[in-house]
Amino acid sequence: MEKELITNKQGIMMTILFVLGSNLLLGIAEEAKRDSWIAALLSIIMAVPALLAYSRILSNFPGKNLFDILQVVFGRFFGGVISILYIWYAFHLGSLVVRNFSEFINVIALPETPELFIVVVFMLLCIWAVKDGIELLGKWSEFFTHLVIFFIIALVLLSIPNMELNNILPIMYNGPKPVIKGAISGFAFPFAETVIFTMVFGALKDKSSPYRILLTGMLVGGVILTIVALMNILVLGEKFMSILYFSTYSSIRTVNVGGFIQRVEGSVAISFMIAGFVKVCVCLLAACKGLAKVLKIESYRVIVTPVALLMAEVAYVNYISITVMIDWNYRVYNIYALPFQVLLPIIILIGSEIKIRRSKKA
């Protein structure tokens, strides 16, 4: 297997874009409605222990990714079984994100274009990036993250004239239950999805790198999503938020500063696509690395194209409509992702700690 190196800064930038990913499109913790920004903050706090666990797993075995660690800790058979589960999760998550963005493009820009064509073109770009490896993704992320953050900050500032403070009042009017529900949703989508990085971070600078990269990336991305969630509710209000598919895009469409600065949603769409592209590439890279490990293939690059095309097919048949997609993301995904994001990492962490202590005693 190839050893690919990225710097801590590149890893942080990649994590930021990954966290932003689909949530720039679909919002975060929108089950909490007008209190979605509070739920987003709570979900960040909830995610910290999970990311500490992911980081500990990687730091216990420097130079190895999750698939290597599984075979060291649990042996070839049981490690292979867990590896297959994570390969599926990375593959399926990538297909879900592809479908999120194909629906977005289809709805707001190319309504007459067959969705399958959009999906295939998107995946062809991902094939090119993943075949060049995580080093290219790291450099690419390092360059574009600043651009994405600049666009988001600028658009939030431009939206201030359209904000109405009464839209968030009264705070927690419906009690804590919707906030807790939204926080659980925000934890699973997107913060705990960073478990995917345990599959691709095989060669980092030092043992502290996983902590620095995952926690910093998650916190920066989480703060940005919280600000965007607050902007959406202040601009649109609870009533419109509940009926719009892409709330952030709808918020930005209202920007009109003196009739001079308007129709800036094109810039937003570009930012969305950059973040989504990185997220899909990381998922595809993780799935290919895991499959190569299980099948004992020397280079994951030889299977990138078939895996990506299969991901495109799954993305196309995932949902029968955009309504079903949104409903699945907010109602089913939390439960579906729980084993991959919480239960299995706890088992892996306990197993790795036992393995290390036994090795030290020996």
N, C-alpha and C positions, 0 to 999 in steps of 0.2 A: 504493500500500500504506500502511496505517496505521502510524504510529509509536507504540508503546506503551512507556511507561517504567515500570521497577520499580527500587526501591532495592537496594543491595548486600545489605542485611539480608534483604529479601524473597527475593532470589535465592538466598541461602544457605539459608534455611528451606525453599524449594521443592526445592533440591537434596537436603537432608537427607531430606525425605519421599520423594522420588523414589528415593533409594538404599535406604531402608528397604522401601518398596513391597512386592513379592512375597516378599522374603526374610524378612520377619517371619512369613510363612506357612510357607514351604518351607525356611527355614534357609539357611545359607551354607557352602559348602565341605564338605558332609556326606560327600563321598567319602572324606575323611580320617578319618571316624568319631570316635574319642575325641580325635584331634588336630585337629579341625575349627577350634578357636579359634586354633591356631598357623597353620594354612593361611589363615585369615581375615586375620591380621596380615600374612602374607607377600603376600597378594593386594592389600592396601592399598599396600604398598611397590611392587609391580609396576604398580599403577594410576597412580602419581604421574607417570611420564614421559608416559603417554598423556594425562592431563589437562593437563599442561603444553603438549602439542602442540595439543589442542583450544583451549586458552586463547590460544595464540600465533596460531592461525588467526583467531580473532575479534579480537584486539588489532591485528592487521595491517590490518584494515579496520573501523575504528570506525563504528558506526551501521548495519552490515550484518550480516545473518544468513548462514548457510551457503549458502543458495540464491542470494543476491545475489553472494556471494563466488565461487561456482562459475562464474557467467556472466562475471564480471570477469576471472577467471584463465584459464578454459579456453574462453571464447566461448559463444555461444548453443547450438550443437549439442552439443559434448562436455560442456559444463556442464549442459545439459538432460538428457543421458543419465545422468550421475552423480546429478543431482537426482532422477531417477525411481527410481534404486536406493535412495536415502535415503528417499524418500517411502514406498517399499515397506517398508523396514526399520522406520520409525516406525509405519506402519500395522499391520504384522504384530506388532511388539512390543506395541503397544496391545491387539491382539486376544488375544495370549497372556496378558497380565496380567488382562484381563477374565475369561478362562476360568479362570485361577487362583482368582480371587475368587468366581466363580459356583460352582465346585466346592466351595470352602470353605463358602459359605453353604448350598449344597445338602446337604452332608454333616453339618454341625454344627447347623443350625438349621431348614432347610425341606426335609426329605428327600422330602416328598410333592409339593412344588411343581415344576412343569416348569422345567427349567433355562433354557429359552429365555426364559421370563417374567422370571427373575432377571437375565439378560443384558440384556434390553431396558430394564428399569427402571433398571439401573445406567448404561446408555448415555444414557438420557434426562437423567439428572442431569449427565452429562458434557457433553451438548449445551448445556445451560443455562449451565454454567460457562465453556466455551470460547467461546461466542458473546459473553460479556461480556469476553473477552480475558485476556491474561496479567496485566494490572494487578489484576484480581479474584483470579486465582489467587495472585498475590504477597501480597495482603492476607490472603487466606484462609489461606495457608500460614504467614504471620507469626503469626497468631492461634493456629492449631491445633498447630503444631510444639511449642510449650511444653507443651501438654496431652498430646501423644503421648509426649514424653520423660519427663514426670512419671509417667505411667502405667507406662511401661517400667521406670523406676528403682524405683518403688514395688513393682512386682510381682517384680522381681529380689530386692529386700530381703526381701519376704514369702516368697520361695522358699528362703531360706537354711536354715531348719530341715530342709528336705527334701533338701539337697545332701549328697552323699557323695564325699569327696575321692578315694577309691579308684577311682571311675569314670573318672578321667583318668590313672590309673597302670597300667602304666609308660608314660611319655611316649615317643612315637615307637617303640613296641614293634615295629611292622611296617616300620620303616625310613623313609627319606625319600620313597619313591615315592608313597604315598598322600597325603602332605602336599603334594607338588609338584602332583599331579593336582588336589587340592582347591583349591590356590592359583590354578591356571589357571582352574578353574571359577568361583571367587570373583571373579577379574579380569573375566571375561566377564559374569558375572551376580552383582552388579549394577554394579560400578564403571565399567567401560568403556561401559556403556549411557548414561552421561552425555554421550556424543557427541550425543545427542538435543538437548541444550541449545544446541548450536551452531546449531540450526535455528530456535530460538525467541527467543534473546537478540539482538535486533536493535538495541536502543537502551539501552545501559547508561551508567552515570554517567561512567566514564572508561576509558582504555585498560588500566588495571590491574584493572578490575572482573572480567573473566572469570577471572583467576588467583585472585583473592580468593574469588569465589563458588564456583567449581568445586572448588578444593582444600579450602577450609574445609568446604564441605558434604559432600564425600566423606570427609574425615577424621572429622568428627563422626558421620556416618552409619555409617562403617566401624567406629569404636570401639564404637558402640551394638550393631551386629550381632555384633561379636566377644564382647562381654559376654553377649549373649543366647545365642550359640553355646556359650559356656562354661557358662552356667546350664543349658542343655538337657542337656548331657552329664553335668553333676554331678547333676542331678535324675533323669534317665531312665536313664542308662547306655547303653553302646554297643549292647546287645542290643535294647532297646526303640526306640532312635533309628532303627535300621535298618528297623523294620517300621511306623513311624508316618508318616502322610502330613504331618501338621501338628504338628511336634514342639514348637514354642513354645506353641501352644494346649494341647497335652497336658501340658506342664510346669506351666502355670499352673493347670490343673484340680486339681493336687495340693495347692494352697495351702489350708491350714487352720490358722489361728492361734488356738489355744484354743477351737475350736468357734465363735468369734465372727466372725472374718474368713475367709470361704470363699465358694465359688461366684463368684469374681471374674472368670471368663473372659468375661463379658459386656463388661467394660471393655476387655479385651484385644481382643475382636472389633471394638469401635468404633475402637480405635487402628489395627488392621489396615486397616479399611475407609477410614479417613482417608488413610493413606499410599498405599494402592492407588488411591484416587480421584484423588489428585494425579498419580500416575504415568501413569494412563490419559489424564488431561486433557492433560498435557504431550505425550504421544505423538500424541494426536488433533490438538492445536494444530499440532505440527510437520508432520504429514501434510497438513493443510489449507493451511498457509502455503506449503508446497512445491508443492502441486497448483495453488494460485492463481497462483504465480509461473510455473510451466510453461505453464499455460493462459491466462496474461495476464488473469486476473480481478482486478478492482480491489480487491475485499474478500474475504478468505478466509471471512468469516462466512456468505456465501450458500451455501457448500458444506459447512458443518459438519454439518448434519442428514443429508444423503445419505451422506457419508463415515462418520459415526458409525453409521448403521444398517447400512451394509455391513460395518463393523468388528464389529458385533454378530453379523451372520450368519457371518462368518469365525470369530469366537470360538466360536460354537456348534458349527461343524463341524470345528474344529481337531483334536480328538482323539475317539477312540471311547470312552475311559474315563479315569478319573483315574490309573490305573496307567501308561497310555501317556503321559499328560501329564507325570508325574514323570520317567519314563524319558527322554523327549525333552529335558526341561529340563537333565538332568545328563549325557546321553550325546551328544546331537546339537548342542545350542545353541552350545557352545564353538566348534565348527568352523563352523557356519552364520554366527555373528556376527563371525568373524575379519576378513573383508574390510571390513565396515562400521566396526569398532572400531579396526582397526590398519592394514591395507593401504591403504585409500582415504585415511584421514587423513594418512598419510605422503606420499602422492602430492600431496594438496591442499596440505599444508604446504610441500613443496618447490616446487610451482608458485607458491604465493603469495609465497614468498621471492624467487624469480626475478623475478616480476612487479614487486615493490616495488623491487628493485635496478635493474631496467631503467628504471622510472619515475624514479628518483632521477638516474640517468645522463642521461636525456633532459631 
